Amino acid sequence: MRLLYLGLGYCLAPLLLLAAAWRARGGGATTVLGERLGLGAPAVPGGLWVHAVSVGEVQAAVSLVRALRERYPARPLTLTTTTSTGRERALALFGAEVSVRYLPIDLPGAVRRFLARVRPAAGIVLETELWPNLYRACRQAGVPLVLASATVSERSARRYGRIPRLVHEALAGVSVAAQSEADAARFAALGAEPARLRMIGNLKFDLALPADLATTSRALRATLGPGRAVWVAGSTHEGEEAIVLAAHAHLAGLRPAPLLVLAPRHRERFDVVAARLAAAGIPHVRRSAGRAVEPSTEVLLLDSLGELLLFYAAGDVAFVGGSLVPVGGHNLLEPAAVGRPVVTGPHTASAAPAAQLLAAAGALAVAHDAIELAAAVGRWLAPDGAGAQAGERGRAAVLANRGALNRFLEFLAPLVAGAPAATSPPPSGRASR
């Protein structure tokens, strides 16, 4: 099975590299190609390495990164990401205090070059990313590896179960800080070592909200139209915008007519969605254009990165995408943390514990189609205050479940304590060999 995985990896590598370079076009192609092959400037050895695959995970990593910087000030921190948008968001959030680079493709040479340059004391992978060659190389290099806020759905567990030897080998020696008891049980069934497995909780409950969020969201709301209801459809995927727009059409009878903030998940779809809005004759403005929202504007297309939390806070109701299509759903806790009632589709396998928690609190509605979505949003936009009450119940549920970050830091501490201290980086020539 390992040989088959390697063969597929070498066959697909050129396509993966070309796709990554195309997405990073405009000056970033050389960087992405080099770093995806494990190249790049050497880091200070003995630091900590955190992997966050894309924008959502990078955003969720803020509290963890800050806590690591505070607890281990002498250990520099490297953050890797897989996508160009994740990299951009990491640079915007952390600036020079964190070294940001792409994760190498999962081939032996690339991961060895990466580890030779970064030489981390320990690695932390957010959520669930199983890379057999990378994990094997970490084990061989003596780099402790931890899956933080780890989750695996029943569907994913069944899929991994089809390649048991490869998954079992990948998890050998890896510590797993699972989100829930169910996640822990599934990881144990996949081969995680019981002594290295613990239920820690979801780090997303410990979301670090900007100190000025209340002020900036009020200022933003003032630009969206006085007295006008606002609902936000965040992280939408192909197939969802049409459902969201149909639901918005059902809400047109409300007075004044509500504004829809539509935020596609991926940057490469911004122009596509804008073209569809124009073709449908829907009055809209793009956030990137800097134009004012007029009373006649029906949709504000959020074609920028890193502002979704701000718009959730400025809005009245949030729909979280990746859930009306079988993607698995995205972060339901962000809008709940800022006190907004949440609507989701039925596909929430990737966010199941959060969905169950918010549903039990009366802060989550599930919609299967445009009519149900419009009904849920309309109910929480009603002037009776039901939406605000639901939002406060959701916020209370998030606050009551904080603490995973401290538990994770305690879980991590023995692994870091046994690692060599940070030292000066090796000369570039030595690191590139």
Residue, then its C-alpha position, 0 to 999 in steps of 0.5 A: m500500500r505504501l508503494l502504491y501511495l508513493g507511485l500515485g504521489y510521484c504521478l500526481a506531483p506535477l499536477l499538484l505543483l502546477a495547480a499551486a503555482w497557478r493559484a499563486r500567480g502574480g509573483g508567488a509562483t516561485t515561492v510556492l513551487g520552492e516551498r512545496l518542494g521543501l526548499g526555502a530559507p532555513a529557520v531557527p532550529g528548535g522552534l515550534w511548527v504549526h500546520a493550518v491547511s487554509v484560511g479557516e484553520v489559520q484563523a482558528a490558530v490565532s489563540l494557539v499561536r499567541a499562547l505558544r509565543e507567550r509560553y515558549p518565547a525562546r522558541p521561534l514559530t513556523l506556520t505552514t499552510t497549503t493554500s495561497t489564501g491561507r498563507e496571505r491570511a497568516l502573513a496578515l495576522f502574524g506578520a514577522e513574529v511567525s515564519v510562514r511557508y507552504l507545507p511540502i507535498d507529501l513525497p519523501g525528498a520534499v518532506r526531508r528537505f522541509l525538516a532539514r530547513v525547519r528542524p522543529a522541536a515539535g510539530i502541531v497539525l490542526e484538525t486532521e491532516l494525515w500525510p504518511n510520508l511527512y509523519r514517517a519523516c518526523r518519526q525518523a527525525g525524532v520530531p514529536l507530532v501532535l494532532a490538535s483539535a483532531t476530528v474524524s467523521e464516521r464517513s472519513a473513518r470509513r474511507y481511512g479504513r479502506i487503507p488500514r496499514l497506511v493510516h496505522e503507520a501514519l499514526a504510529g508515534v503521533s499524539v492525538a488531542a481529539q475534539s470529542e470522545a467519539d473522535a477519540a474512539r474513531f482515532a483509536a480504531l484507526g490505530a492511534e496509540p492509547a497512551r498518546l490519545r486524549m480527548i481535549g476539546n475543540l480549540k475553536f471554542d477558544l477563538a480570540l476575538p479582536a479587542d476592538l471588534a464591537t467598535t469596528s462592527r458597529a462602524l461597519r454596520a452603519t455603512l450597510g444601511p440604517g434600519r436595514a436587516v443584514w444576513v451573512a452567507g459565509s464560506t459558500h461553495e459551488g451550488e450554494e450561492a443559487i440556493v442562498l440567492a433564491a432564499h434571499a428573493h423570498l425575503a424581499g417582502l420584508r421592509p426595509a428589504p434586508l441586505l445579503v452579504l455573500a462570502p464565497r469560500h475560495r478566492e478563485r470563485f469571487d469573479v465567477v459569483a460576481a458574473r452570476l450576480a450581474a447576469a441575473g440582474i441582481p443589484h450588488v456591489r463588491r467589497s473590493a470595489g470600495r463602493a457604498v452600499e445603496p438602499s437599492t443594493e441587494v447583495l454585498l459580495l465579500d470578495s476579500l480575505g479575513e473580514l468574515l468574522l467582522f461581517y458576522a459581528a455586523g450582521d443579524v443572522a449567519f448562514v455557514g456554507g459547505s453545508l447545503v452541498p456535501v462538503g461537511g460544513h465550516n466553522l459554526l462557532e465564529p458567528a456563535a461567538v459574536g452572538r449571532p444565530v446560525v443557520t446551516g445546511p444538513h451536511t455538517a459532518s466536519a462540524a458535528p459537535a459544534a452543530q449538536l451543541l448549538a442546536a441543543a442551545g436553541a441557537l442553530a437552525v437546519a435548512h435543506d433548501a431555499i424555502e427552509l433557509a428563507a424561513a429560518v433567516g426570516r424568523w430570526l430577522a423578525p422584530d420580536g427579538a427571537g434572533a438576538q435571544a438565540g444569538e445570546r444562547g449560542r454565545a453562552a454555549v461557546l463561552a461555557n465550552r472554552g478551555a480546550l486551549n489550556r488542556f492542549l498546552e498541558f498535553l503538549a508540554p512534556l513533548v516540548a520539554g524533552a526537545p532541544a532548545a532553539t539555536s542559531p540557524p545553519p548556513s543556507g548551503r548546509a540546509s539545502r543539502 
